[in-house]
Amino acid sequence: MTEQTTNPRILGFLCNWCCYAAADAAGVSRYQYPPNLRTIRVMCTGRIDPAFILRGFAQGAAGIFAGG
Amino acid sequence: MEAGRSPNIEILSNADFLGLEGKPGAFTAKVRLRPRYINADKCTACGLCTRYCPRHLVDDYNEGLAITRPIHIDYPQAVPASYFIDPRACLHLQHGTCQICVPVCRSKAIDFGQQPEERALQVGAVIMSPGFGRISEETLAKFGFGKHPDVVTSIEFERLLNPSGPFKGEVRCISDKRHPHRIAFIQCVGSRDLGCDNGYCSSVCCMYAIKEAMVAKEHDPEVEITIYYMDMRTQGKDFDAARRRAEEQFGIKFVRARVADVMPWNDQLRLTYATLSGSHHFEPFDMVVLSVGLEAPKDAKGLASTAGFELNQYDFCKTSTFAPLATTRPGVLVAGAFHGPKDIPESVTQSSAAAGLAAGLLRTQRGQGTVTKSYPAEQNPGEEVRIGVFVCHCGINIGGVVDVPGVAKYAGGMEDVVYYTESLYSCSQDAQEAIKEKIRQHNLNRVVVAACSPRTHEPLFQETLKDAGLNRCLFEMVNIRDQCSWVHANEPEAATAKSRDLVRMAVAKARHIKPLPEQTVPVTPKALVLGGGVAGMTAALNLAEQGFESFLIEKSGQLGGNLLKLDRTLQGDKAADLLKELSAAVKKHKLITVLTNSELAEVNGFVGNFTSMVRTANGKKASEQSISHGVIIIATGGREHVPARVLGKEPVASKKIVTQQALEQQLAGGKAKAPASVVMVQCAGSRGDDLAYCSKVCCNHAVKNALRIKALDPASQVVVLYREMRTYGFAEDLYRQAREQGVIFIPYATDRMPEISAKGSKVRIDFYDPILQDQVTMEPELLALSVGIVPEGTKELSKLLKIPVNADDFYLEAHVKLRPVELPVSGVYVCGLAHSPKPIEETIVQAQAAAAKAAIPLVKGHVEVEPTVSHVDQEICIGCSLCTSLCPYQAIQMVQLENKQRRAQTIVASCKGCGICASHCPTFAISMGGFTDQQISSQIEAFGREENRND
C-alpha cells in the first residue's frame, strides 16, 4: 500500500486531438513530469465507456486520467 | 504538415523568386534554391548537430530573445522537418574550419558541397503570399524601444508567452528576468501614423493585444495589465465578446489615451499619456508592449517588379474591390497580409479563394501532372496473428534514455510476437524498406512501431504497410519519445519500464486489430447555393468557372440581395456595375440554374449525396422540385437591423430619423441634394442595445455617407457620434479624409449616451462632448442611425440543416481559424453575411473561398472516408436512437429494415470517429474501427499485467 501511494500507477485516456497533442507538445518542449502515467489514445474522450474506468481500477490503477 | 505530406505540393523553402514570364495558364517562374547544406531527405530532425555546433547565433525565430546555433531548425514543427545551416555564422562556411557536425550526424545528412540551384517552374497561375513586414526601429524608438530592454514589441511578447519561447512560456522582464507586475500595451505603433507614412490601420493589433493580455493573465493572474488605445477595433466575428471578457473576467484595463513618452523610472518604466479631455497622466510599469502594426513586406517593390504587378500607395498589393485577389497582372493572384493587413481567418479564407481562382484558370489542364500513388493488392491477413515489433532509437532521442534493446527483447517474449528488432531511425527511407522486407520474410500481419508520435508519423508507417500489401489499419504505434524519453530524460529506468508497459499494451491491442475497408463515397458533382446576393452569385459563378453545375436558390423575385440597396462602395465603386455584371454572367452561364421566389423546404443525405426539396412560389401557387447535389453553400445573407432599442431607450419615430442605408439612397444619383445638417449616431441598436456584436461595416458606411454629403455640399454640417471608429485597414484613409473635409467626429461613452427626442417635425439630439466637456444640443435636418446587420433566416435553416449558430445567430464555422468557410456538417459551406457582417470585398473573397472548398469533393468525384469510423451491428441494435441524438456530426441515421424494425446506421462519410455512440450504446451494438471495446479492454488488461515490471 505504501509503495502504491508513493509510486501510483495511473491510467490515462487521451483525446487524439487535444490532450494527446498536448502531451506530444510537452515532450517537444522537454517538460519533465513523473513517469507514473500509462496512456491509451482515443479519438475523443467521448469514447470512454464508464466500464473502461472501472476496469482500469480493477486492474490496479491508483487513478484514472481522462484528458480531452 | 498536411501541405508537406501531399504528393502534389512541392515546398521550395530557402528559395528566391527571380522572374516570371508567359501568360495565364503557361507561366515560367524562375527560382533560385539556396543551399541548406543538409540533405533534407536524409535529415531525421534529431537535433544532435545543434547540440554539438560550437557557434552561437541570435535566434531570429524567437525575435532575437534567445540563442541558437548556425545549424538549427526554427521550431520543432517546421516543414520541411529538416535542419539547415545559416551560412552567415557557420565556422566552416565562413572560415573553412570546424565541420564538427559532419561526423556527429548519424544519418550522414550534412553536405557542405551543396551549391545554389536555379530552377524554371512551369506553372499556370501564381499566388503571391509573402506576408507582412516589420515596423521600422526608428518608429519603435519613439516609445523607448531599443533604449530600454523592457520595452518589447507585441511579436516579442508573443514569443515570451509561448511555451517553446525564450523563457518557456514564463513572462519575465528582459532586463533582470523578474516577473512583471504591471504591463502596459500601447496600440497603434506604426499604424494610423502619418509620422511613419503608415496612414492605414493594421486591423489586427487591437485583437491580438487583447489575446496576449488574456494569455499573460492566465500565466500570472496577479499581473495588472492596461491597454492604451485610440479606438478598440474589435470588429471581427465574436471579437467584441472577447473584449468584454477581457474587461469583465480578466480585469484588463482599457484606457483611451495617446502615450507620449516612455521613460525609465527607477527599475520601472514611466508612461506619460494624454486622455481625451486633454489632461496628462503618469503611470509606472514593469514592462511595456508595443502593439506594432503590419507593414508591407520588406521586398514588396522587388517582388512587384520581378512579377510585373503594381502596388498601392503603402506598398501592399494593388487590387480592386470587386476582384479582391487579382493583382494587376492576369494570372497572378494575391492572398494574405500582402493584400492588406489581416488576421488568420481572413488570410486562410483568402488563400482558399486564391487556390480556387487558380483552379479556375487551370481548368482545362486539370488532373495533368498530378501524382497518384498505386499500391499492391491487399493480402488477407489470415487467422493466425503474427506481430512484428520495431523499436526505434531515434538517434539518441530515445536510445539515450530508454534501454531500447531491452524493450525490443521484452516485446519479443510476448504472445503472438514473431519478430522484433530495433532500428536507429525507423522513419528513415531505408528503415521503411527494412520493414517491408521483414513483413514479407516473417509473414507479419500486424506491425507495432515503438517510436515517436502517431500524430506525426502514423501516416508514414501506414504507407509502408500499404506498400507491403497490408491493410493500413493493421498497425499500432507506441509513443516512447514525445511522451516518454523526452519527458523522463533523467529517469532512464522509469522511462524504460514505462516503454515496456506501453509496448505491452500496444501488442495486446494489436492482437485484436482487424483490417478495415478503405471506403469512398461517390459524389454528385453539383452544388446547391442558397441565396442570390453577391455571395451566392460569386460562389455559383466560381463553381461554374471550375466546370461545376449549381442551383442558385433566391427567396425574393430577383438576384442581387443587399447590392440592390447600395449605391457605391466606400472606395467609390458603383454597386450597380457589380450587380449588372454578376447577374448577367450568372443568368448567361449554362451551368447555373437560377430559381427565384424559391426556398429550401427539406434536405436529406450527406456530403456528396444530398437530396433537397426546393419550393418555388408561382403567384399564389407553389411547386416543389427535388434536386440532387453533392455540396451546399449557404449564402443567405443578412439585412439592416430594425432596432427595438436605440441608445438604451425605445426608438423615437420621426421622418427625420433615417438609417444609413436610407440616407445612402437619398444621396444617390446626380440630382441628389445634401441636407444642410446631419448627425449620425453609430452603434444604434448594436453593441449592447438589441445586438451584442459589432456589425463591422457601419463606421465605414457613416464615413462613406459623410464624404458623399461633403462632396455634394461642402458647407453641409456633418457630425458623427461614435463609440469607436472602426474604419480598419485602408478605410482609415477615408476616415482621415472626412475629418480633413470638416466632418466632426465626437465620441460618446456608454454611461453617458446621447439622447434623441422628436417634437413636431423637429428632431433633437442631446449629447456630451468630452472635448468641450459640456452638454451639447443639436436640431439637425436629418438624424442618421447606424443600426447594424442581422442574419437572414439562420434560425430556421440551421434547424433544417442541423448546423449550429453562435449566440448572435450567425453560423458557427467548423474551425474559426483553420476552416473558416466550412461548417461542422461535412459538405456544407458558408459565406457572406450569414457568416458575420462584412463589407462587399470580404464577402466576395469568402464566396470564392467557399466555392473553392466546395469544389474539392466535386473535383475528386468521391469522398474518402477514414476507416476508423463507427459500425452498428443491426442484429444487436434495439433501435433506441440514443446514438442518433448524441452524435455531434449527424452521422448516424435511423433506417427501417425489411421487417419494419428501426435500426441505427452510420453514415460513414459524415462520421469523425469520436466514438461517443459506442460508449453510450446500451447493447454494445456499436464498434469503433481501430478502437473497439475489445481492443481498449485488452490494453487496460495489459496495463494491469505486472509480471515483468520489476525485472
Boltz contact constraints between the chains, C-beta under 6 A:
constraints:
  - contact:
      token1: [A, 11]
      token2: [B, 943]
      max_distance: 6.0
  - contact:
      token1: [A, 23]
      token2: [B, 483]
      max_distance: 6.0
  - contact:
      token1: [A, 24]
      token2: [B, 453]
      max_distance: 6.0
  - contact:
      token1: [A, 24]
      token2: [B, 482]
      max_distance: 6.0
  - contact:
      token1: [A, 26]
      token2: [B, 487]
      max_distance: 6.0
  - contact:
      token1: [A, 27]
      token2: [B, 482]
      max_distance: 6.0
  - contact:
      token1: [A, 27]
      token2: [B, 483]
      max_distance: 6.0
  - contact:
      token1: [A, 27]
      token2: [B, 486]
      max_distance: 6.0
  - contact:
      token1: [A, 27]
      token2: [B, 487]
      max_distance: 6.0
  - contact:
      token1: [A, 28]
      token2: [B, 76]
      max_distance: 6.0
  - contact:
      token1: [A, 29]
      token2: [B, 163]
      max_distance: 6.0
  - contact:
      token1: [A, 29]
      token2: [B, 164]
      max_distance: 6.0
  - contact:
      token1: [A, 30]
      token2: [B, 486]
      max_distance: 6.0
  - contact:
      token1: [A, 32]
      token2: [B, 487]
      max_distance: 6.0
  - contact:
      token1: [A, 33]
      token2: [B, 487]
      max_distance: 6.0
  - contact:
      token1: [A, 35]
      token2: [B, 488]
      max_distance: 6.0
  - contact:
      token1: [A, 35]
      token2: [B, 491]
      max_distance: 6.0
  - contact:
      token1: [A, 35]
      token2: [B, 494]
      max_distance: 6.0
  - contact:
      token1: [A, 35]
      token2: [B, 498]
      max_distance: 6.0
  - contact:
      token1: [A, 38]
      token2: [B, 501]
      max_distance: 6.0
  - contact:
      token1: [A, 38]
      token2: [B, 943]
      max_distance: 6.0
  - contact:
      token1: [A, 40]
      token2: [B, 939]
      max_distance: 6.0
  - contact:
      token1: [A, 42]
      token2: [B, 931]
      max_distance: 6.0
  - contact:
      token1: [A, 43]
      token2: [B, 913]
      max_distance: 6.0
  - contact:
      token1: [A, 43]
      token2: [B, 914]
      max_distance: 6.0
  - contact:
      token1: [A, 43]
      token2: [B, 915]
      max_distance: 6.0
  - contact:
      token1: [A, 44]
      token2: [B, 914]
      max_distance: 6.0
  - contact:
      token1: [A, 44]
      token2: [B, 915]
      max_distance: 6.0
  - contact:
      token1: [A, 46]
      token2: [B, 914]
      max_distance: 6.0
  - contact:
      token1: [A, 46]
      token2: [B, 915]
      max_distance: 6.0
  - contact:
      token1: [A, 46]
      token2: [B, 916]
      max_distance: 6.0
  - contact:
      token1: [A, 47]
      token2: [B, 915]
      max_distance: 6.0
  - contact:
      token1: [A, 47]
      token2: [B, 919]
      max_distance: 6.0
  - contact:
      token1: [A, 47]
      token2: [B, 931]
      max_distance: 6.0
  - contact:
      token1: [A, 48]
      token2: [B, 919]
      max_distance: 6.0
  - contact:
      token1: [A, 49]
      token2: [B, 919]
      max_distance: 6.0
  - contact:
      token1: [A, 55]
      token2: [B, 940]
      max_distance: 6.0
  - contact:
      token1: [A, 56]
      token2: [B, 940]
      max_distance: 6.0
  - contact:
      token1: [A, 59]
      token2: [B, 940]
      max_distance: 6.0
  - contact:
      token1: [A, 59]
      token2: [B, 943]
      max_distance: 6.0
  - contact:
      token1: [A, 59]
      token2: [B, 944]
      max_distance: 6.0
  - contact:
      token1: [A, 60]
      token2: [B, 944]
      max_distance: 6.0
